[in-house]
Amino acid sequence: MTNYSFNFNIDTTGMVKVSIMRLGLIFNSETIKALGSPKKINIGLDSKNKVLGIKASEGNPDIKDYDFVKKGDEKWIRVNSKQLVQAIEDAIKCKFDNTAKPFTAKFDEELQMLIVELSSKK
């Protein structure tokens, strides 16, 4: 008989994560804070490395902006973009539906960017 030692008290609240579903990306309050609560963000996809890079927009007209924080007290934000989700699906060979799939993220101080590893989910 196998001896298991389960920990049922792992708390995932407070984790910086981005969830993806068919209609777009969902950011929790911790992720919003990690980004510095910007009014607009840029979202880049590195298809080869299966990584998203998300940063506060600097207002560059040549880079697509997504509206982000409006009031400043948001608990979560959804960025709607079927095209972005389609590009992510193509990169990681996965199909998203109406159920949000969470991906952990970390803020890279050097790049001043949130890095989301997409290869962790299939």
C-alpha positions in Angstrom: 0.0 0.0 0.0 1.2 3.5 -0.9 1.6 6.0 1.9 0.4 9.5 0.9 1.0 12.7 2.7 -1.5 15.2 1.3 -1.5 18.9 2.1 -5.0 20.2 1.8 -4.2 23.7 3.1 -2.3 25.2 0.1 -3.6 28.7 -0.3 -3.5 30.1 -3.8 -4.9 33.5 -2.9 -2.4 36.2 -3.5 -0.8 34.5 -6.5 0.1 36.6 -9.5 -1.7 34.9 -12.4 -3.3 35.5 -15.7 -6.2 33.3 -16.8 -7.1 32.7 -20.4 -10.4 31.9 -21.9 -12.0 32.0 -25.4 -12.8 35.7 -25.2 -9.7 37.1 -23.6 -7.3 37.3 -20.7 -8.3 37.8 -17.0 -6.1 39.5 -14.5 -6.6 39.1 -10.7 -6.0 41.9 -8.2 -2.5 40.7 -7.4 -1.6 40.8 -11.0 -3.1 44.3 -11.5 -0.9 45.5 -8.5 2.2 43.7 -9.8 1.8 45.7 -13.1 1.4 49.0 -11.2 -2.3 49.5 -12.0 -1.7 51.1 -15.4 -4.5 52.6 -17.4 -3.3 50.8 -20.5 -1.1 47.7 -21.1 0.8 46.1 -23.9 0.7 42.3 -24.4 3.4 40.6 -26.4 3.6 36.9 -27.4 6.8 35.0 -27.8 5.5 32.0 -29.8 8.9 30.2 -29.8 9.4 30.3 -26.1 5.6 30.1 -25.3 5.7 33.2 -23.1 3.5 36.3 -22.8 5.1 39.6 -21.8 2.7 42.1 -20.3 3.8 45.6 -19.4 2.4 49.1 -18.7 1.9 50.9 -21.9 4.3 53.8 -22.6 2.0 55.2 -25.2 4.0 54.1 -28.3 1.5 54.5 -31.2 3.2 51.6 -33.1 2.3 49.1 -30.3 -1.2 47.9 -29.6 -2.6 49.2 -26.3 -5.3 47.4 -24.3 -7.4 49.4 -21.8 -6.7 48.2 -18.3 -7.4 50.0 -15.0 -10.3 52.4 -15.1 -11.3 53.2 -11.4 -8.3 51.9 -9.5 -10.1 49.5 -7.2 -10.7 46.6 -9.6 -10.6 43.1 -8.2 -10.2 41.7 -11.6 -10.0 42.9 -15.2 -10.7 41.1 -18.5 -9.0 42.2 -21.7 -11.1 41.0 -24.6 -9.2 40.0 -27.7 -10.2 36.9 -29.6 -7.3 37.5 -32.0 -4.8 37.4 -29.2 -6.3 34.2 -27.8 -6.2 32.7 -31.2 -2.5 33.6 -31.5 -1.8 32.0 -28.1 -3.8 28.9 -29.1 -1.7 28.6 -32.2 1.6 29.0 -30.2 0.8 26.4 -27.6 -1.4 24.1 -29.6 -4.3 24.4 -27.2 -8.0 25.4 -27.6 -9.5 27.6 -25.0 -13.2 27.6 -24.2 -15.5 29.4 -21.8 -13.6 28.1 -18.7 -10.7 30.3 -17.6 -7.4 28.4 -17.4 -4.9 30.1 -15.0 -1.2 30.5 -15.7 1.2 31.7 -13.0 3.2 34.8 -13.7 6.1 36.7 -12.2 7.2 40.3 -12.5 10.6 40.6 -14.1 12.2 43.7 -12.5 14.9 44.0 -15.2 12.4 44.0 -18.1 9.7 45.8 -16.1 7.3 43.2 -17.4 5.0 40.5 -16.2 6.2 37.1 -17.7 3.5 34.5 -18.2 4.7 30.9 -18.9 2.2 29.4 -21.3 3.9 26.0 -21.6 2.7 25.0 -18.1 -0.9 24.2 -19.4 -2.1 22.0 -22.2 
